[in-house]
């Protein structure tokens, strides 16, 4: 039996979380979507989950309490979590920031899309890429 794909969406904007959930469900309605409204809550979920860890994490950079960069560092420095692919997204288009975050372990760095269609496209490409990589392993 094929394992159900699970993604964690970490964003302080409820509308953006909804867009990401809808986009994931467009790819496969069986994808489990877990959400957190800041990095601190995401780490609590990741460290305290009784069930399995997510297959992918979509992580916004600019959030209150614990921003995306600090959250990424915590994930990549944790033996149980560091294998999870993290996709960083932000309104920033600063190249230096994307290079730094890739060095810190982010799989992708994407500029936050301006509309729902762009979000659907990006999420579907990343999920399909992940599913292909699982088939190859």
N, C-alpha and C positions, 0 to 999 in steps of 0.2 A: 504494500500500500504506500502510495506517495505521501510524503510529509506535507502538511499544509504550510505554505509560506507565511511568514510572520514579519511585519515591519513595525518599527518604533518611529513615530513622528514626534519630534521635539520642536515646538514652536510656541511662542507666547501669543501669537495671533490666532484666535479661534477660526477665523475665516480661512486662513492658510492651512490649518490642520484639516478642515473640512475638504478643501480642494485636494489635498494630498490623499485623503481617504477615498474620495470619489475617483480620483485618478487610478489608485491601486485597484479599486473594485472594477474599474473599466477593463483592466488587464485580466483580472481573475476575481470573480465575486467571492471566492473562497479565501482570499488573502485575509489574514488576521491583522487588524490595524490596532496598535496600542498607541496611546498619545500621552504626552507630558507637556506642561506649559512652561517649563524651564529646565535648565540643565540639572539642577539639584533634584528635582522630582524624577527626572530620567534616570539618574544614578541610583536613587532609592528603588525605583522599579527594577532596574537591572541587577542590583545587588541583593534584593529581597524577594525576587520572584520565585514562587514555588514551582511554577511550570517552566517550560523551556525558554531559552533566550531568543530574541528576535534574529531573523536571518539578515536583516538590513536595518540601518538606522539613518533616517533623514534628520539632519541637525541644523537648525538655524543658528547663526553666529550671535546676533544681537538679541539678548534676552536678559531679563532681570534675574537677580539672585546668583545664578551661576551661568556665565555666558557659554556660547558654543565652543570656543577655543579651550577654555578650562575643562569643560565637560569632555571634549575629545581627548585631552591629556589624561584625564582620569580613566577613561575607557581604555586607552592604549597602554597605560601603565598597570592595568589590572590583568593578571594572568587568565582569569576566567572570561574576560570580555574582549581582550585585544584582537581576537580573531574575527570579530564581527565587522563587516564592511560599513564604514561611515561615509555618508554623502553629505558634505557641507553645502548649505545654500544660504545666500545672503543678498542684500540689495547692493553690497559693495562690488565694484568692478576693479578693485585694486589688484594688480598682477602680483605684487610682492606678497600680499596677504594670501593669495591662492597658493603661491610657491611655499610659503611657510607652513600652511595647513597641510599641504601634501607631504611635506617633510615630517610633520608630526603624526602622520598616519592616515589622513583622509584618503579615501579611494577616489572621490571626485570632489571638485569644487565648482559649483554652478551659481550663476547669478540668479537670484529669485525671479522667476518669470512674472511678467506683468499681467497676464490673464490666465484664465482657467485652461484654455486650449494648450498653451505653452507648458503649463504644469502637467497636464495629462500626457503630453508628448514626452517630456523629460522623465517623468516617473515610469512611463511604459518602457522607454529605452533602457533605463537602469535596471528595472525588474527583469526584462527579457535578457539583458546581459548577464545578470546574476544567475538566472535559470540555465542559461547556456553554459556558464562556468561550472555549474553543479553537474551537468550532463557529461562534461569533459573529464571530471574527476572520478 
